[in-house]
Amino acid sequence: MKKQLTAAAVSLAIMFTLGAGSAFADSKLDSAIDEGLGSKYVSGGTTTSGFDCSGFTMFVFSKIGIKLPHQSASQYKMGTAVEKDELIVGDLVFFNTSGKGVSHVGVYVGDGKFAHASSSKGVIISKLSESYYVKRYVGAKRIMSTDKYEEVTSENTTDHDDVE
C-alpha cells in the first residue's frame, strides 16, 4: 500500500513538474523516466526493482535506444558539455557527492529539475537549486543528437494512418 501511495504521489509530482502543455509530456523519454519513478534505491541496480543513479540513467536511455555505461564517471566522459543555463530535457547532470570526482548522475526533466536515484529516497525528482546539489554540481552532458532528441521528446502518436 505504501509503495502504491508513493507511486501515485510521484506520478502527480511529475505531472505538475512537467505540466500538461509541455512538449515533453507523453513522449518516449517521459515514459521511460516515469516508469522508474518511485523505484527504491539498490546499489548496482538497473531495473525498476531497484536502481542506483547510473543504473537509472542507463535504464532511461536504453528505453530510447541509447546505451550508457554503468558508472556516473564513465557517463560523464560521453556526449557534449552543456552550460547549466542551456540545459534541455534529457541532458545528463552530474555531481560530486563523494568528494572524489563525479559520483552521481540524473536526467534533466526541465524547469530546473532532474530525475535521479537518491540513495535515501529512491528514484525522485529534485531541484538543481537545492543547496545540496548546487554545492556538488559538476556539469552536464548532452548525449542525444538533435534528431534523436526530437524523436524521443515528441508526443507519442499512433502507428497507423487515419483512414478517410
PAZAKOL-232504 format. One record per residue (C-alpha): x, y, z; residue number from 0; chain; residue in one letter. Coordinates in nm, 2 decimals. Layout:
<pt><xx>X</xx><yy>Y</yy><zz>Z</zz><balum>NUM</balum><lumti>A</lumti><nupa>a</nupa></pt>
...
//
This chain:
<pt><xx>0.00</xx><yy>0.00</yy><zz>0.00</zz><balum>0</balum><lumti>A</lumti><nupa>m</nupa></pt>
<pt><xx>0.28</xx><yy>0.24</yy><zz>0.09</zz><balum>1</balum><lumti>A</lumti><nupa>k</nupa></pt>
<pt><xx>0.45</xx><yy>0.18</yy><zz>-0.25</zz><balum>2</balum><lumti>A</lumti><nupa>k</nupa></pt>
<pt><xx>0.12</xx><yy>0.24</yy><zz>-0.43</zz><balum>3</balum><lumti>A</lumti><nupa>q</nupa></pt>
<pt><xx>0.07</xx><yy>0.57</yy><zz>-0.24</zz><balum>4</balum><lumti>A</lumti><nupa>l</nupa></pt>
<pt><xx>0.43</xx><yy>0.67</yy><zz>-0.32</zz><balum>5</balum><lumti>A</lumti><nupa>t</nupa></pt>
<pt><xx>0.40</xx><yy>0.58</yy><zz>-0.68</zz><balum>6</balum><lumti>A</lumti><nupa>a</nupa></pt>
<pt><xx>0.07</xx><yy>0.78</yy><zz>-0.70</zz><balum>7</balum><lumti>A</lumti><nupa>a</nupa></pt>
<pt><xx>0.24</xx><yy>1.08</yy><zz>-0.53</zz><balum>8</balum><lumti>A</lumti><nupa>a</nupa></pt>
<pt><xx>0.54</xx><yy>1.06</yy><zz>-0.76</zz><balum>9</balum><lumti>A</lumti><nupa>v</nupa></pt>
<pt><xx>0.31</xx><yy>1.04</yy><zz>-1.07</zz><balum>10</balum><lumti>A</lumti><nupa>s</nupa></pt>
<pt><xx>0.12</xx><yy>1.35</yy><zz>-0.95</zz><balum>11</balum><lumti>A</lumti><nupa>l</nupa></pt>
<pt><xx>0.45</xx><yy>1.53</yy><zz>-0.88</zz><balum>12</balum><lumti>A</lumti><nupa>a</nupa></pt>
<pt><xx>0.59</xx><yy>1.46</yy><zz>-1.23</zz><balum>13</balum><lumti>A</lumti><nupa>i</nupa></pt>
<pt><xx>0.26</xx><yy>1.57</yy><zz>-1.39</zz><balum>14</balum><lumti>A</lumti><nupa>m</nupa></pt>
<pt><xx>0.28</xx><yy>1.90</yy><zz>-1.21</zz><balum>15</balum><lumti>A</lumti><nupa>f</nupa></pt>
<pt><xx>0.65</xx><yy>1.93</yy><zz>-1.27</zz><balum>16</balum><lumti>A</lumti><nupa>t</nupa></pt>
<pt><xx>0.63</xx><yy>1.88</yy><zz>-1.64</zz><balum>17</balum><lumti>A</lumti><nupa>l</nupa></pt>
<pt><xx>0.29</xx><yy>2.03</yy><zz>-1.70</zz><balum>18</balum><lumti>A</lumti><nupa>g</nupa></pt>
<pt><xx>0.02</xx><yy>1.91</yy><zz>-1.93</zz><balum>19</balum><lumti>A</lumti><nupa>a</nupa></pt>
<pt><xx>0.12</xx><yy>2.15</yy><zz>-2.20</zz><balum>20</balum><lumti>A</lumti><nupa>g</nupa></pt>
<pt><xx>0.49</xx><yy>2.05</yy><zz>-2.21</zz><balum>21</balum><lumti>A</lumti><nupa>s</nupa></pt>
<pt><xx>0.63</xx><yy>1.93</yy><zz>-2.53</zz><balum>22</balum><lumti>A</lumti><nupa>a</nupa></pt>
<pt><xx>0.79</xx><yy>1.66</yy><zz>-2.31</zz><balum>23</balum><lumti>A</lumti><nupa>f</nupa></pt>
<pt><xx>0.45</xx><yy>1.52</yy><zz>-2.19</zz><balum>24</balum><lumti>A</lumti><nupa>a</nupa></pt>
<pt><xx>0.36</xx><yy>1.17</yy><zz>-2.33</zz><balum>25</balum><lumti>A</lumti><nupa>d</nupa></pt>
<pt><xx>0.70</xx><yy>1.14</yy><zz>-2.50</zz><balum>26</balum><lumti>A</lumti><nupa>s</nupa></pt>
<pt><xx>0.92</xx><yy>0.82</yy><zz>-2.51</zz><balum>27</balum><lumti>A</lumti><nupa>k</nupa></pt>
<pt><xx>1.16</xx><yy>0.99</yy><zz>-2.28</zz><balum>28</balum><lumti>A</lumti><nupa>l</nupa></pt>
<pt><xx>0.89</xx><yy>1.10</yy><zz>-2.04</zz><balum>29</balum><lumti>A</lumti><nupa>d</nupa></pt>
<pt><xx>0.75</xx><yy>0.74</yy><zz>-2.03</zz><balum>30</balum><lumti>A</lumti><nupa>s</nupa></pt>
<pt><xx>1.09</xx><yy>0.59</yy><zz>-1.96</zz><balum>31</balum><lumti>A</lumti><nupa>a</nupa></pt>
<pt><xx>1.15</xx><yy>0.83</yy><zz>-1.67</zz><balum>32</balum><lumti>A</lumti><nupa>i</nupa></pt>
<pt><xx>0.80</xx><yy>0.79</yy><zz>-1.53</zz><balum>33</balum><lumti>A</lumti><nupa>d</nupa></pt>
<pt><xx>0.85</xx><yy>0.41</yy><zz>-1.54</zz><balum>34</balum><lumti>A</lumti><nupa>e</nupa></pt>
<pt><xx>1.14</xx><yy>0.44</yy><zz>-1.30</zz><balum>35</balum><lumti>A</lumti><nupa>g</nupa></pt>
<pt><xx>1.00</xx><yy>0.70</yy><zz>-1.06</zz><balum>36</balum><lumti>A</lumti><nupa>l</nupa></pt>
<pt><xx>0.92</xx><yy>0.56</yy><zz>-0.72</zz><balum>37</balum><lumti>A</lumti><nupa>g</nupa></pt>
<pt><xx>1.16</xx><yy>0.27</yy><zz>-0.75</zz><balum>38</balum><lumti>A</lumti><nupa>s</nupa></pt>
<pt><xx>1.37</xx><yy>0.20</yy><zz>-0.45</zz><balum>39</balum><lumti>A</lumti><nupa>k</nupa></pt>
<pt><xx>1.75</xx><yy>0.26</yy><zz>-0.44</zz><balum>40</balum><lumti>A</lumti><nupa>y</nupa></pt>
<pt><xx>1.97</xx><yy>-0.05</yy><zz>-0.48</zz><balum>41</balum><lumti>A</lumti><nupa>v</nupa></pt>
<pt><xx>2.34</xx><yy>-0.03</yy><zz>-0.51</zz><balum>42</balum><lumti>A</lumti><nupa>s</nupa></pt>
<pt><xx>2.43</xx><yy>-0.17</yy><zz>-0.86</zz><balum>43</balum><lumti>A</lumti><nupa>g</nupa></pt>
<pt><xx>2.06</xx><yy>-0.18</yy><zz>-0.95</zz><balum>44</balum><lumti>A</lumti><nupa>g</nupa></pt>
<pt><xx>1.95</xx><yy>-0.14</yy><zz>-1.31</zz><balum>45</balum><lumti>A</lumti><nupa>t</nupa></pt>
<pt><xx>1.58</xx><yy>-0.23</yy><zz>-1.31</zz><balum>46</balum><lumti>A</lumti><nupa>t</nupa></pt>
<pt><xx>1.25</xx><yy>-0.10</yy><zz>-1.16</zz><balum>47</balum><lumti>A</lumti><nupa>t</nupa></pt>
<pt><xx>1.31</xx><yy>-0.34</yy><zz>-0.87</zz><balum>48</balum><lumti>A</lumti><nupa>s</nupa></pt>
<pt><xx>1.58</xx><yy>-0.10</yy><zz>-0.77</zz><balum>49</balum><lumti>A</lumti><nupa>g</nupa></pt>
<pt><xx>1.83</xx><yy>0.15</yy><zz>-0.92</zz><balum>50</balum><lumti>A</lumti><nupa>f</nupa></pt>
<pt><xx>2.15</xx><yy>0.32</yy><zz>-0.84</zz><balum>51</balum><lumti>A</lumti><nupa>d</nupa></pt>
<pt><xx>2.20</xx><yy>0.66</yy><zz>-1.01</zz><balum>52</balum><lumti>A</lumti><nupa>c</nupa></pt>
<pt><xx>2.38</xx><yy>0.54</yy><zz>-1.32</zz><balum>53</balum><lumti>A</lumti><nupa>s</nupa></pt>
<pt><xx>2.16</xx><yy>0.23</yy><zz>-1.34</zz><balum>54</balum><lumti>A</lumti><nupa>g</nupa></pt>
<pt><xx>1.86</xx><yy>0.46</yy><zz>-1.36</zz><balum>55</balum><lumti>A</lumti><nupa>f</nupa></pt>
<pt><xx>2.01</xx><yy>0.67</yy><zz>-1.64</zz><balum>56</balum><lumti>A</lumti><nupa>t</nupa></pt>
<pt><xx>2.12</xx><yy>0.35</yy><zz>-1.82</zz><balum>57</balum><lumti>A</lumti><nupa>m</nupa></pt>
<pt><xx>1.76</xx><yy>0.23</yy><zz>-1.79</zz><balum>58</balum><lumti>A</lumti><nupa>f</nupa></pt>
<pt><xx>1.61</xx><yy>0.55</yy><zz>-1.92</zz><balum>59</balum><lumti>A</lumti><nupa>v</nupa></pt>
<pt><xx>1.84</xx><yy>0.58</yy><zz>-2.21</zz><balum>60</balum><lumti>A</lumti><nupa>f</nupa></pt>
<pt><xx>1.81</xx><yy>0.21</yy><zz>-2.30</zz><balum>61</balum><lumti>A</lumti><nupa>s</nupa></pt>
<pt><xx>1.44</xx><yy>0.27</yy><zz>-2.34</zz><balum>62</balum><lumti>A</lumti><nupa>k</nupa></pt>
<pt><xx>1.51</xx><yy>0.53</yy><zz>-2.61</zz><balum>63</balum><lumti>A</lumti><nupa>i</nupa></pt>
<pt><xx>1.78</xx><yy>0.32</yy><zz>-2.78</zz><balum>64</balum><lumti>A</lumti><nupa>g</nupa></pt>
<pt><xx>2.10</xx><yy>0.47</yy><zz>-2.64</zz><balum>65</balum><lumti>A</lumti><nupa>i</nupa></pt>
<pt><xx>2.35</xx><yy>0.25</yy><zz>-2.45</zz><balum>66</balum><lumti>A</lumti><nupa>k</nupa></pt>
<pt><xx>2.53</xx><yy>0.41</yy><zz>-2.15</zz><balum>67</balum><lumti>A</lumti><nupa>l</nupa></pt>
<pt><xx>2.79</xx><yy>0.25</yy><zz>-1.92</zz><balum>68</balum><lumti>A</lumti><nupa>p</nupa></pt>
<pt><xx>2.70</xx><yy>0.17</yy><zz>-1.57</zz><balum>69</balum><lumti>A</lumti><nupa>h</nupa></pt>
<pt><xx>2.91</xx><yy>0.43</yy><zz>-1.38</zz><balum>70</balum><lumti>A</lumti><nupa>q</nupa></pt>
<pt><xx>2.84</xx><yy>0.80</yy><zz>-1.35</zz><balum>71</balum><lumti>A</lumti><nupa>s</nupa></pt>
<pt><xx>3.21</xx><yy>0.89</yy><zz>-1.41</zz><balum>72</balum><lumti>A</lumti><nupa>a</nupa></pt>
<pt><xx>3.20</xx><yy>0.69</yy><zz>-1.73</zz><balum>73</balum><lumti>A</lumti><nupa>s</nupa></pt>
<pt><xx>2.88</xx><yy>0.85</yy><zz>-1.84</zz><balum>74</balum><lumti>A</lumti><nupa>q</nupa></pt>
<pt><xx>3.04</xx><yy>1.19</yy><zz>-1.78</zz><balum>75</balum><lumti>A</lumti><nupa>y</nupa></pt>
<pt><xx>3.30</xx><yy>1.11</yy><zz>-2.04</zz><balum>76</balum><lumti>A</lumti><nupa>k</nupa></pt>
<pt><xx>3.03</xx><yy>1.09</yy><zz>-2.31</zz><balum>77</balum><lumti>A</lumti><nupa>m</nupa></pt>
<pt><xx>2.85</xx><yy>1.35</yy><zz>-2.51</zz><balum>78</balum><lumti>A</lumti><nupa>g</nupa></pt>
<pt><xx>2.90</xx><yy>1.72</yy><zz>-2.53</zz><balum>79</balum><lumti>A</lumti><nupa>t</nupa></pt>
<pt><xx>2.94</xx><yy>1.96</yy><zz>-2.23</zz><balum>80</balum><lumti>A</lumti><nupa>a</nupa></pt>
<pt><xx>2.64</xx><yy>2.19</yy><zz>-2.17</zz><balum>81</balum><lumti>A</lumti><nupa>v</nupa></pt>
<pt><xx>2.62</xx><yy>2.50</yy><zz>-1.97</zz><balum>82</balum><lumti>A</lumti><nupa>e</nupa></pt>
<pt><xx>2.36</xx><yy>2.49</yy><zz>-1.68</zz><balum>83</balum><lumti>A</lumti><nupa>k</nupa></pt>
<pt><xx>2.16</xx><yy>2.77</yy><zz>-1.84</zz><balum>84</balum><lumti>A</lumti><nupa>d</nupa></pt>
<pt><xx>2.14</xx><yy>2.58</yy><zz>-2.17</zz><balum>85</balum><lumti>A</lumti><nupa>e</nupa></pt>
<pt><xx>2.01</xx><yy>2.25</yy><zz>-2.03</zz><balum>86</balum><lumti>A</lumti><nupa>l</nupa></pt>
<pt><xx>1.73</xx><yy>2.08</yy><zz>-2.22</zz><balum>87</balum><lumti>A</lumti><nupa>i</nupa></pt>
<pt><xx>1.51</xx><yy>1.78</yy><zz>-2.13</zz><balum>88</balum><lumti>A</lumti><nupa>v</nupa></pt>
<pt><xx>1.72</xx><yy>1.46</yy><zz>-2.15</zz><balum>89</balum><lumti>A</lumti><nupa>g</nupa></pt>
<pt><xx>2.06</xx><yy>1.61</yy><zz>-2.07</zz><balum>90</balum><lumti>A</lumti><nupa>d</nupa></pt>
<pt><xx>2.26</xx><yy>1.43</yy><zz>-1.80</zz><balum>91</balum><lumti>A</lumti><nupa>l</nupa></pt>
<pt><xx>2.35</xx><yy>1.63</yy><zz>-1.49</zz><balum>92</balum><lumti>A</lumti><nupa>v</nupa></pt>
<pt><xx>2.65</xx><yy>1.53</yy><zz>-1.28</zz><balum>93</balum><lumti>A</lumti><nupa>f</nupa></pt>
<pt><xx>2.75</xx><yy>1.58</yy><zz>-0.92</zz><balum>94</balum><lumti>A</lumti><nupa>f</nupa></pt>
<pt><xx>3.04</xx><yy>1.51</yy><zz>-0.68</zz><balum>95</balum><lumti>A</lumti><nupa>n</nupa></pt>
<pt><xx>2.87</xx><yy>1.36</yy><zz>-0.38</zz><balum>96</balum><lumti>A</lumti><nupa>t</nupa></pt>
<pt><xx>3.17</xx><yy>1.16</yy><zz>-0.26</zz><balum>97</balum><lumti>A</lumti><nupa>s</nupa></pt>
<pt><xx>3.44</xx><yy>1.42</yy><zz>-0.26</zz><balum>98</balum><lumti>A</lumti><nupa>g</nupa></pt>
<pt><xx>3.63</xx><yy>1.21</yy><zz>-0.52</zz><balum>99</balum><lumti>A</lumti><nupa>k</nupa></pt>
<pt><xx>3.50</xx><yy>1.35</yy><zz>-0.85</zz><balum>100</balum><lumti>A</lumti><nupa>g</nupa></pt>
<pt><xx>3.19</xx><yy>1.26</yy><zz>-1.05</zz><balum>101</balum><lumti>A</lumti><nupa>v</nupa></pt>
<pt><xx>2.98</xx><yy>1.02</yy><zz>-0.83</zz><balum>102</balum><lumti>A</lumti><nupa>s</nupa></pt>
<pt><xx>2.62</xx><yy>1.09</yy><zz>-0.91</zz><balum>103</balum><lumti>A</lumti><nupa>h</nupa></pt>
<pt><xx>2.41</xx><yy>1.14</yy><zz>-1.22</zz><balum>104</balum><lumti>A</lumti><nupa>v</nupa></pt>
<pt><xx>2.05</xx><yy>1.23</yy><zz>-1.31</zz><balum>105</balum><lumti>A</lumti><nupa>g</nupa></pt>
<pt><xx>1.84</xx><yy>1.32</yy><zz>-1.61</zz><balum>106</balum><lumti>A</lumti><nupa>v</nupa></pt>
<pt><xx>1.73</xx><yy>1.68</yy><zz>-1.66</zz><balum>107</balum><lumti>A</lumti><nupa>y</nupa></pt>
<pt><xx>1.35</xx><yy>1.70</yy><zz>-1.69</zz><balum>108</balum><lumti>A</lumti><nupa>v</nupa></pt>
<pt><xx>1.31</xx><yy>2.07</yy><zz>-1.74</zz><balum>109</balum><lumti>A</lumti><nupa>g</nupa></pt>
<pt><xx>1.21</xx><yy>2.37</yy><zz>-1.51</zz><balum>110</balum><lumti>A</lumti><nupa>d</nupa></pt>
<pt><xx>1.54</xx><yy>2.34</yy><zz>-1.31</zz><balum>111</balum><lumti>A</lumti><nupa>g</nupa></pt>
<pt><xx>1.46</xx><yy>1.98</yy><zz>-1.21</zz><balum>112</balum><lumti>A</lumti><nupa>k</nupa></pt>
<pt><xx>1.62</xx><yy>1.64</yy><zz>-1.26</zz><balum>113</balum><lumti>A</lumti><nupa>f</nupa></pt>
<pt><xx>1.52</xx><yy>1.28</yy><zz>-1.21</zz><balum>114</balum><lumti>A</lumti><nupa>a</nupa></pt>
<pt><xx>1.77</xx><yy>1.06</yy><zz>-1.02</zz><balum>115</balum><lumti>A</lumti><nupa>h</nupa></pt>
<pt><xx>1.81</xx><yy>0.76</yy><zz>-0.79</zz><balum>116</balum><lumti>A</lumti><nupa>a</nupa></pt>
<pt><xx>1.87</xx><yy>0.90</yy><zz>-0.44</zz><balum>117</balum><lumti>A</lumti><nupa>s</nupa></pt>
<pt><xx>2.04</xx><yy>0.66</yy><zz>-0.21</zz><balum>118</balum><lumti>A</lumti><nupa>s</nupa></pt>
<pt><xx>1.80</xx><yy>0.77</yy><zz>0.07</zz><balum>119</balum><lumti>A</lumti><nupa>s</nupa></pt>
<pt><xx>1.47</xx><yy>0.82</yy><zz>-0.12</zz><balum>120</balum><lumti>A</lumti><nupa>k</nupa></pt>
<pt><xx>1.48</xx><yy>0.61</yy><zz>-0.43</zz><balum>121</balum><lumti>A</lumti><nupa>g</nupa></pt>
<pt><xx>1.40</xx><yy>0.75</yy><zz>-0.78</zz><balum>122</balum><lumti>A</lumti><nupa>v</nupa></pt>
<pt><xx>1.27</xx><yy>1.10</yy><zz>-0.73</zz><balum>123</balum><lumti>A</lumti><nupa>i</nupa></pt>
<pt><xx>1.27</xx><yy>1.44</yy><zz>-0.89</zz><balum>124</balum><lumti>A</lumti><nupa>i</nupa></pt>
<pt><xx>1.48</xx><yy>1.71</yy><zz>-0.73</zz><balum>125</balum><lumti>A</lumti><nupa>s</nupa></pt>
<pt><xx>1.56</xx><yy>2.08</yy><zz>-0.79</zz><balum>126</balum><lumti>A</lumti><nupa>k</nupa></pt>
<pt><xx>1.90</xx><yy>2.17</yy><zz>-0.92</zz><balum>127</balum><lumti>A</lumti><nupa>l</nupa></pt>
<pt><xx>1.86</xx><yy>2.48</yy><zz>-0.70</zz><balum>128</balum><lumti>A</lumti><nupa>s</nupa></pt>
<pt><xx>1.86</xx><yy>2.28</yy><zz>-0.37</zz><balum>129</balum><lumti>A</lumti><nupa>e</nupa></pt>
<pt><xx>2.17</xx><yy>2.37</yy><zz>-0.18</zz><balum>130</balum><lumti>A</lumti><nupa>s</nupa></pt>
<pt><xx>2.29</xx><yy>2.01</yy><zz>-0.16</zz><balum>131</balum><lumti>A</lumti><nupa>y</nupa></pt>
<pt><xx>2.31</xx><yy>1.99</yy><zz>-0.54</zz><balum>132</balum><lumti>A</lumti><nupa>y</nupa></pt>
<pt><xx>2.43</xx><yy>2.35</yy><zz>-0.60</zz><balum>133</balum><lumti>A</lumti><nupa>v</nupa></pt>
<pt><xx>2.74</xx><yy>2.27</yy><zz>-0.39</zz><balum>134</balum><lumti>A</lumti><nupa>k</nupa></pt>
<pt><xx>2.81</xx><yy>1.94</yy><zz>-0.56</zz><balum>135</balum><lumti>A</lumti><nupa>r</nupa></pt>
<pt><xx>2.72</xx><yy>2.02</yy><zz>-0.93</zz><balum>136</balum><lumti>A</lumti><nupa>y</nupa></pt>
<pt><xx>3.00</xx><yy>1.92</yy><zz>-1.17</zz><balum>137</balum><lumti>A</lumti><nupa>v</nupa></pt>
<pt><xx>2.84</xx><yy>1.98</yy><zz>-1.51</zz><balum>138</balum><lumti>A</lumti><nupa>g</nupa></pt>
<pt><xx>2.61</xx><yy>1.84</yy><zz>-1.77</zz><balum>139</balum><lumti>A</lumti><nupa>a</nupa></pt>
<pt><xx>2.64</xx><yy>1.65</yy><zz>-2.09</zz><balum>140</balum><lumti>A</lumti><nupa>k</nupa></pt>
<pt><xx>2.41</xx><yy>1.62</yy><zz>-2.40</zz><balum>141</balum><lumti>A</lumti><nupa>r</nupa></pt>
<pt><xx>2.41</xx><yy>1.26</yy><zz>-2.51</zz><balum>142</balum><lumti>A</lumti><nupa>i</nupa></pt>
<pt><xx>2.14</xx><yy>1.28</yy><zz>-2.78</zz><balum>143</balum><lumti>A</lumti><nupa>m</nupa></pt>
<pt><xx>2.18</xx><yy>1.42</yy><zz>-3.13</zz><balum>144</balum><lumti>A</lumti><nupa>s</nupa></pt>
<pt><xx>1.92</xx><yy>1.68</yy><zz>-3.23</zz><balum>145</balum><lumti>A</lumti><nupa>t</nupa></pt>
<pt><xx>1.74</xx><yy>1.43</yy><zz>-3.44</zz><balum>146</balum><lumti>A</lumti><nupa>d</nupa></pt>
<pt><xx>1.73</xx><yy>1.17</yy><zz>-3.16</zz><balum>147</balum><lumti>A</lumti><nupa>k</nupa></pt>
<pt><xx>1.61</xx><yy>1.45</yy><zz>-2.92</zz><balum>148</balum><lumti>A</lumti><nupa>y</nupa></pt>
<pt><xx>1.32</xx><yy>1.54</yy><zz>-3.15</zz><balum>149</balum><lumti>A</lumti><nupa>e</nupa></pt>
<pt><xx>1.23</xx><yy>1.17</yy><zz>-3.19</zz><balum>150</balum><lumti>A</lumti><nupa>e</nupa></pt>
<pt><xx>1.21</xx><yy>1.09</yy><zz>-2.82</zz><balum>151</balum><lumti>A</lumti><nupa>v</nupa></pt>
<pt><xx>1.07</xx><yy>1.41</yy><zz>-2.69</zz><balum>152</balum><lumti>A</lumti><nupa>t</nupa></pt>
<pt><xx>0.78</xx><yy>1.45</yy><zz>-2.94</zz><balum>153</balum><lumti>A</lumti><nupa>s</nupa></pt>
<pt><xx>0.44</xx><yy>1.33</yy><zz>-2.82</zz><balum>154</balum><lumti>A</lumti><nupa>e</nupa></pt>
<pt><xx>0.37</xx><yy>0.96</yy><zz>-2.88</zz><balum>155</balum><lumti>A</lumti><nupa>n</nupa></pt>
<pt><xx>0.15</xx><yy>0.91</yy><zz>-3.18</zz><balum>156</balum><lumti>A</lumti><nupa>t</nupa></pt>
<pt><xx>-0.03</xx><yy>0.60</yy><zz>-3.31</zz><balum>157</balum><lumti>A</lumti><nupa>t</nupa></pt>
<pt><xx>0.14</xx><yy>0.37</yy><zz>-3.55</zz><balum>158</balum><lumti>A</lumti><nupa>d</nupa></pt>
<pt><xx>-0.14</xx><yy>0.38</yy><zz>-3.81</zz><balum>159</balum><lumti>A</lumti><nupa>h</nupa></pt>
<pt><xx>-0.26</xx><yy>0.63</yy><zz>-4.06</zz><balum>160</balum><lumti>A</lumti><nupa>d</nupa></pt>
<pt><xx>-0.61</xx><yy>0.78</yy><zz>-4.04</zz><balum>161</balum><lumti>A</lumti><nupa>d</nupa></pt>
<pt><xx>-0.85</xx><yy>0.63</yy><zz>-4.29</zz><balum>162</balum><lumti>A</lumti><nupa>v</nupa></pt>
<pt><xx>-1.07</xx><yy>0.87</yy><zz>-4.47</zz><balum>163</balum><lumti>A</lumti><nupa>e</nupa></pt>
//
